[in-house]
Each structure stands twice: as structure tokens, then as C-alpha cells.
Amino acid sequence: MSVVSKILYTYRSPSKVFALMYQQPVNEAKSLGYLMGACLLIYVSRWPYLARQAHLEGSDLQLNLAGSLVALLLLAPLLFYILALVLYGLHRIFSGNKSSGQVRMGFFWALLATSPIIMLIGLVQGFLEKGIPLQVTGVIWCLVLAYFIICALICATEKVST
């Protein structure tokens, strides 16, 4: 299944997607690919805002893009790995039976699956800057991400009978 169709399927039935992910063996390369794809799309979503900021304030666009690149492709993955470790701790508290790699893959997939909303946030921020539309799209993103993470953790804590 392609990544785009899997993202669409995640919006229809996130529990089934996470259950299918947890049935596969842990693949750290795939997990890192999900994370870097999400970080890359977050970086791309920042372009309209950075271009607007450079135009209005007269700042250097290339410098802003480089700073955003370093922050989102080098530093953000470290933060997301720490958050994945915290999620794994929560998973273990609730008697989950999945490995840290599986929980990490579920969290990184949840980030990647919310990338269409992140792109919308970037457009809203670039064209409208601050205001109610940006806040509404940000809240929608937070709710969808939280829902996907909760679905991933619930699927991870369910005991699979064989």
C-alpha cells in the first residue's frame, strides 16, 4: 500500500492501520523514514510563512529557510525520539506488550499521517498570518494527532490472541 493511500486509510480507520503495523516486524529504517518524511513536510509547510515574513520584514529568505531546515531536519527528530520514549513509558504503564520500536513506529506514523493538516496550517499561516483561522487549524491538528496517538497506544496495549 502506498504512503498516500495509507494516510487516507488512517483517516478512515486508524485502529486498523495501527493493528496492521503492529503485526509486521519492527523496521527501524521504515520508522525513521516516517519521521523524516513528517519533518520534511513540516519544513515545506513553513515556506509560505517564511516567504511572507521575508517580504514584509525585509529579512533574508535563504537564512530563514536554512534555520528552519536545521531546526526541523536535525533537531526536531531528536525531540520526537524523546517523545516516543515517553509514549513507550506510558505504554508500559498500561501493560502494553509491544516493543519500543513498534510504539515508536506508531507515533512517527501518526505524525506523518497528520501531514495534510500541517500543510494546511502552513498555507493559512502564510496567507493569513495570525488569527482565528490559524488557531482553528492548529487545534484541529492537535486533536487529530492526539486521536491517532491514542489509537496507536490502544492498539499497542490490546492483547493479541493466537
N, C-alpha and C positions, 0 to 999 in steps of 0.2 A: 504494500500500500504506500502511495507517495506521501510525502510530508504534508502537502496541501490538503489532500483528501483526508488524511488522518487528523489534521487540525479541524476540519469541518465535522468529522465524525466525533471529535472530542466535544464540540458544542452540542451535538445531538445526544450523545450518551457517554459522558466522561467515565463512568464506572466501568463500562465495557472496555474502553480503551486502556485504562489502567490495569484491569484484570488481564488483558492480553499482554501488556508489557511485563507484568509480573510473572507470567508463565514462561517467558523467554529467559535464557541465561543472561547473567549480568555482562554487559559490554561497556566498558569504561570509555571506549572511543566514541560509541554512539551517544553516551551520556554527555561527554564533553562537546560533541557536535551539536547537540540540542542546546547546551548552554551558550556556546559561541555563536550559534545561529540567532538565539534570542538577543544576545548582546549586540550583535551586528545590526539586527533590525531596530533595536533601541537607538543605536548610533545613527542609523539612517533616518529614523523618525525625528531626530534632533535637527536635521539640516534646515528645514524651513524656518524654525525659530532662530537658529544661529545666523542664517542669511538675513532675516529681518532685523535682528539685533545689530549686525554689522552695518547694514544700510542706515538704520536710524541713528545709531550712536557713532558711526564712522570708525568702528574698530576693525581690526584685521580679521577677515573671514577665515583665512587659512590658519591663523593662530588659534582661533576659536575651535575650528574643526580638529586641529591636532590635539588640543587639550581635551576635547570631548572623546577623541579616539583613544587616547591614553587612559582616560578615566573609565570608559566603557568596555574596552577590549583587554585591558591589562589589570585594572584594579577591581572592577565590578565582579569578574569571575571569582576572585578571592573571597569577596563578601558573600556571594551566592553559595560558595562551598561551605562557609561558616554557617549560613542559614540552613543549608541542607544537613549539617551536623546537628543543629538544634532540632530540626524536624525528626531526625533519626532518634534523638533522645526522647522526644515526645512519643514517637512510635514505640520505643522500648518500654516506656512507662505504661502504655496501654496494652502491653503484652503482645506486641506485633511479632510476627515470625519471619519477616523479610530482612534481607541483609542491608547494610548501609548503602551499597551500590544500587539496589533496587529502589530504595526510598529516594536516593539522590536522583536517579533517572526519572522518577515520577515528578519530583519537584522541578527539575530542569525542563521536562516536557510541559508542565503547567505554565512555566514562563514562556516557552516557545508558542504554546497554543494561544496565549493571550496577545501575541504579536499584532494581529489585526487591530485590536483596540489600541495598542501602543502607537501604531501608525496613525490612527485617527487622532489620538492625543497630540501627536506631532503636528498634524495639519491644523488642528484647532489652535494650538499654541502659536504656530507660525502665522496664521492668518488673522486670528482674533486676539492674540496675546493672552492677557489675564481676564478673568471674569467668570460668570456663571457657567457658560458652555465648557470651559476648561475644567472647572471644578466637577461638573456633572460627569464628563467623560473620565476624569480621574477616579471618581467614586465608582463608576461602573467597572473600570479596570480592576480596582481593588477588590470589589465584590466578586467578580468573575475569577480572579486569581485565587482568592480565598476559597471560593467554591471548588475550584479544581484541586487545590491542595488538600482540602478536606476530603474530597472524593478519593484522592490518591492515598491518603492516610487510612481512610475507612477500608479501601480495597486491600491495603497492605496489612491491616490488622485482622481481616477475616481469615479464619482457619479454612484451608482448602482440604476437603476430604477426598481421599483417593481410594 
